[in-house]
Amino acid sequence: MSAHQIVVIGSSFAGNLITANLLKDIIPATSGKTFKVIQIAPTDEFYFKIGAPRTLINPQSLPLEKSLVSVLPHFEKYGAEKYQFIKAFVKSIEPASKTLKLSTGEEVKYDSLIIASGTIFNNNLWSTARGSEPLRAELAELHKKLPEAKTIVIGGGGPAGIETAGELGDLYGSKKDITLYSGAKQLLNALGNKNMGTDAESRLVKQGIKVVHGIQITSQRSEGGKDVIELSNGETKTVDIYIGAVGDKPSTDFVPTEWLNEKKFVKADGKTMRVEGAPGVYAYGSAASYSNGSIMDVFMAKKAFIETLKNDLAGKEPASRTNNVYKKVQSDMQFVPIGSTQGVGIAFGWKIPSFMVRMAKAKDFMIGQFPKYLEGTA
């Protein structure tokens, strides 16, 4: 009897976490069938992008070797009959034949399909959606230029932009001309509690960072070893380094259009992660329509998704559930380090003291949690 093939697209937080749980927990608990997990991604390395701001700015403190690791030793231990990794881009999905077409020319059949492809950015500093080598190349270029750079601009007033500015402020302070363009009315503009953004800005300004609101960076190009940026107010600036920390979008170009919503997220049931109108297909993580895009959301939804997979792989009727369903947290949840000794935070709507943000995240960007995503325990 041929094995039931479960294909997982993606090797970041969602893809690796559910692959680990399939191999460790879900499949062993499902009797009467044999299964094989095939994981497909453009890289077999897992980038701990939670710590990216520190890896970008202060690699001596958090080197890439610690925040980019191979997934293979964690999963290949289950044996070739249970797990296979294919390094490739998925080019298309053919639902009728349940076939994936890959950039290598291969075709892969699936019985169950999990789309956990995450998001992709304009640059390669924040993800491995285009593979590990573009990440390494851009990081090497940044690290080469950073010590001598005099003018640095960060684009984006969300957590990544603030954390990157905070790392620069921690390391260089007013020794360099550093400007953060929020592109909005204030920092952390998506949060309901506007005091969070005000607090973050005050801390950055004390570090020597300039913060500009209401102006977006519309384009960027390299010219003569410098970065030329166009601003929404019509200005053009030439700086030594520009770091874009905004503009992520779902990495779903390969997904059939009927499975996508108008924003190109995979249409997934918000309680079970099942893709609408596609039995045996699921979307998990930031590529899914139910998700708020955060890494915290990945493990908040894990219990519900595991329940779904256990039910469906066992051949039970995929009926609606009232227990073990995912419920999106509606209140503000954010921990934003500003350098290694401070930060701003809010949990379930309650503001968190700076010292707690330092202990929870600012100290080491939670690098100790990294292995848990490959062990399925996050």
N, C-alpha and C positions, 0 to 999 in steps of 0.2 A: 504494500500500500504506500503510495507516494505521500510525502509529508505535506501538511498544510503550510503554505509559505506566507509568512507575515513580513511584509516589506516596510521598513522604517526609512523615510526620507529625512535626513538631517543628522548631524553629529554635534549639535550644540546642547544647551541645557535640556530642552524638551526631548529631543531625539535620544540622547544618551540616557536620560533618566528612565524613559519608558522601555528602552532596550534592556537596561539592567533589570528592571522589574519583570519584564517578560521572561528573561532567562532564569532569573533567581526565584521568582515567586509565582507568576501567573501560569506559565507552561507546566511546571512541576505539579501544580494543583489541579490541572485539567487532565483527566484520565480518558482513556479510550481513543486517543488520537496521537499522532506524531506531528511535531511542528518543527519548522526551521525559520529562524529570523535572519533576514537579509537586510543589512543596513547600507544605505547608499548616500554618499555625500562627496563633495569635491575635495575633502581632506579627511584623513583618518586621525586628525589631531583636534583636541577639544580646547577651545580658547576660553579662559575664565575671564570674560569681559567685565565682570564686576570690578576687577582690579585694573582694568585698562588705563584709567587716568594716571595711576602710579607707574605702570609699566611704560606708558608714553613719556612721562616727564622725569621720573626718578628710577630708572632701571637698576640702579645699584641697590635700591631698597626692595624692588619687586621685579626681578629680571624675567624676560620672556620664557626662559627655561622652566620657571616655576608656574607660569600662567598659561602655557601651551604644552599639552602632554598628549601622547598617543593613547587612543582608546583601545587599541588592539590587545594589549596584555590583560585588560580587564574583561574582555568578552571572548577572546579566542580560547580561553581556558575551558569553555563549555564544550569545545570540540567542533570540528568542521561539519559534522552532521547536524548540529544545532545552530551554528552561527557562521555567517559569511559577511565580509565587508567588501563592498565594491566602490573603488575610488572613481567617481564620475559625476557629471552633472546629469540630472534627469531633464531630458529635452521635451518629452510629452508623455501624457497618460492616455491610453485608449480604453475607456470603460467597457466597451462591448466585449473585447477580448481579454480584459484584465491584464493589460501589458504595458510596461514602461519601456520607452525608448531612451537609451543613454547616449551621452556624448562620445562614448567609446565605440558606438555602433552595435553594442549588445542590446538584446531585448530580454526583459525579466518579467516573468509571470508572477502575479500575486493572487492569493486567496483573500487575504486581509491586507489593507494598506493604511499606514499611519503617516500623514503629512505633518512633519515637524520641522519644516525647512526654515522657520524663523524669519528674520528681516534682513534687509540688505541696505547699506549706506552708500552715499556718494563716494566716500573714500573707503580705504580698506583697514583703517585703524581700529574699528569697533567690532569686526566680525570676520569670520572665515568663509562667508557665503561665496566668495570667489576663489577660495582655496587658501592655504597657509602661506604660500610664497608671496603673493601680493601684500599680505600683512607684514611679513618679515622685511620685504623690500622697503615699504613705506616707513616702518619703524626705524630701520637702519638709517634712512635718509634724515628722518626727524632727529635721531640721536646724534647724527653727525653735525647738523646745523645748530642744534639747540645751545651748546655752550657759548658760541660766538654771536648768537642772534641778539639784536638790540630791540627790535620791534616785533611783537607777537600779538596776533589777534585770534580770539576764540569765537566761533559762531554758535550760538545756542544757549538759551537761558534755562534749560532743564538740568536734571541731575548731572549728566555727563559733562556739560559745559562748565557748570559750577565746580564740579570736582576737579576737572582739568585746570581751571583757573586757580583753584585752591592749592593744587600741587605746585603750580608755577609760583604762586605767592609764597608758599612755604620755603621753596628752594631759592628763589631769587628776590622776592619782595620788590622793592622799588629800584633795584639795580637794572631792571629791564623795563621797557615801556610796554606794558601788557594791558590789553583792552578786551573786554568781553561784551559782545553785542547780543542782547537777549532776543531781539526780534519781536518782542511783545511789550506789554505795558509794564511788566516787572518780571523778576526772576521767579521760577516755579509757578508760573501763571496758571497752570492746569489745576493746582491745588485749590480747594475751597478756602482754606485758611491762608489769607494773603499775608499774614504776619510772618509766615515762613520765608517768603521771598525777601521781605524787608530785612529780616534777621540775617539771611545769607548774604545780601548785598552789603550790609554794614560790616560783616566779618571780612569780606573780600576787600572792601575799601581800606580797612585797617591794615591789610597785607600790602597795600600799594597797587591794587588792581583798579583800573578804570572800568566802570559799568555804564553802558549806553543802552537805552530802551527806545522802542518805537522805530528802529531802523533794522531792516533785514539785509543780509548778504545775499545778493541775487546770483552772483557767479564768481568763479575763481579760476585763475590760470597761472601757470608758471612762466616766468620770463626772466632770463638772465640770472638764474639761481635764486630769484625772489618770487613771492606770491603777489599777484595783482588781484585785488578784490573789487567788485562793483557793489555799491550800496543802493538800497531802494530810494534814497534821497537824491540820487544822481551822481554822487561822489565816486571817485576812483581812488583807491589807496594802494600803495606798494609797500609791502612789509616783508620782513625776513622770513617769518613763519605764519601761516594761517592754518588753524586746526578747526575743521568743521565738526561740530558735535550735534548735528541736527539733520533731518531729511531721511530718516529711515522709512522704508516701505516694505510690505510683505514680499518675501521671495517666493512668488507663486506664478511666474511666467509660464511654467510648464503645466499648470493645472487647467483642466477643461473649463471654459468660460461659464458653463452652466453650474459649476460648483462654486463660483466666486460671487461675492457681492459687488456693489458698485465701487468699492474702495480696494478691490482685488484681494480681500481676505477670503479664506475658505469658509463657506457657510456651514457652520457647525452648531449642533444643538447645544445650548448653553448649559445643560445639565449633564449630558452624557458624552459629549465630544463626537457624536456620530455626525457624518456629513449628510446634509439633507438630500434625499433622493438618490443616495448611493450606498446601498447595503454593503457592509463589510469595509467601509472606508471611514476614516476618522481624521480629525485635525486636532493637533495638540500644541499649545504654546502660542507664540506671538504671531504666527501666520493664520491663526484661527479667528473667526469673527467674534467669538464669545470673550476673547482675552483682552485685558487692558494693556498687554504688551510688556508687563514687568516680569522679571525673573521670579519674584515672589509668587506671582500668579501661576507659574508652572507647578510649584509644589502645592499650592492651595487647591489646584484642580486634580492633583494626582490620585487621591483616594477615589474620587468619582470615576475617573478614567479607568483605573484598575478594575473597579466593580463592573464597568461596562464591558471591558475585554474578557473578564472571567465569564460573564454571562453569555456573551456572543460566541466566544470560542468553544464553550461547552455545548453550543447548539440550542440554547434556550431561546424562547420567543423574546425578541428585543423590544419589549413593551416599555412604556414610560415608567419611571421610578419616582418614588417619593422619598426613599431613603438613600443615603450615600450619593447625593447629587451635588454638583458644584454650585456654590452660591457666591457670586462675585461680591467682594468687599466693596461697599459703596463709600465708606468714609475714607478720609485721607490716610495714606500709608506711604511714608518716604523717610529714608535715612540718607542724608547727604553729607559726607565728610568734606571739610574745608581744610585741607592739609592733614597732617598726621595727629594733631592734638585737639581738634575741635570739629564742630559740625552742627547742622540743624536736623531735627527729626520730628516726625509725627506718626502716631500709631493709633488706628481706630478713632481718629479725630483729636487725640490728646497729644499736646506738644511734649516732646522728649527733651530733657536737658542735654546740653552740649557734651557733658562728660560721659553720658550714656551712649551717645553716638560715637564718641572716641573709642570707648571700650568695645562696642558692638561691631564697628566697621572701620573707623578712621585709622586705627592702629595698624592694621595689616590688610584692609579691604577683604576680610573674611576668607583669606586664602586657605585657612584650615578646613573650610567647608567644601573645598574643591573635590576631594575624593568621594564625597557622599553622593554626588551626581552620577558617578561611574559605578558606585556600589548599590545604587537604588535606595539609599537610606535618607536622602534629602527630604 
